[in-house]
Amino acid sequence: MANEQTSVPLYAASEVLTAANMNISAGTGVPVFATTVTRDAAFGGASEKVLAEGQLCYLSSTNVVQYYDGAAWATVGPSTAGGLTLVSATTIGTTVASVTVSSAFSATYDNYSISISGGTSSATAGLRMTLGATATGYYSGGLYNTFGSATTTATNQSNTAFWNIGAAVAATLSANINLTSPNLAKVTLFNTNFMAALTGGDFNIAGGFLNDTTAYTAFTITPTSGTLTGGTIRVYGYQNS
């Protein structure tokens, strides 16, 4: 990035300033750094400014403005910094039997939140998730409670071809999923909550893991029966810092 710098200069009395000296910060008004590593290295060295309360900076790696409060760096904006960032929003087509979200996961984030909402289903069905092309090694356990009933029922999956992660009914699709480490060379963990929004429907919670260490970039959602029309699959990344 053209504006990025690696130091915050401190000039001595009677020193001659060149155009290059002045252009270091003139382009933005605040120092611009690639990462927190280059930011931290830019203060306190030879001919560099001492880091003090009130110092501002911009990080191009996360697109945030920060200030130094005298003890640590804190984020000014955007409001999503340190929280969730929208990675993608996929609109489900008309009468589709499955939906694949490509380029959902990357090295930018370790963990993700996925919401599925809106739309309709041609049948009362569940929603299944697979990662990449993997069709084995999915494990999970869950609980569901039918509306109007005081009984909670346990469910489980052992080395199956998918996770059960949501519900699809005429009123809406429903799933709120958290994934841990899908793009890392580690076991991927998940948890979900969802409800079948109809009379006699139910509320569900579940969690589990995929028993491999593949780094995934995509996932597919498939109804257990029927087709899906409309609705949106949104993928959010949890900021790593």
PyMOL commands that set and color helices and strands:
alter all, ss='L'
color gray80, all
select helices_A, chain A and resi 19-26+36-41
alter helices_A, ss='H'
color red, helices_A
select strands_A, chain A and resi 32-33+56-59+64-68+73-77+84-91+99-101+111-118+120-121+125-131+138-146+152-160+163-168+173-180+188-195+202-210+219-223+228-229+232-238
alter strands_A, ss='S'
color yellow, strands_A
deselect
rebuild
show_as cartoon
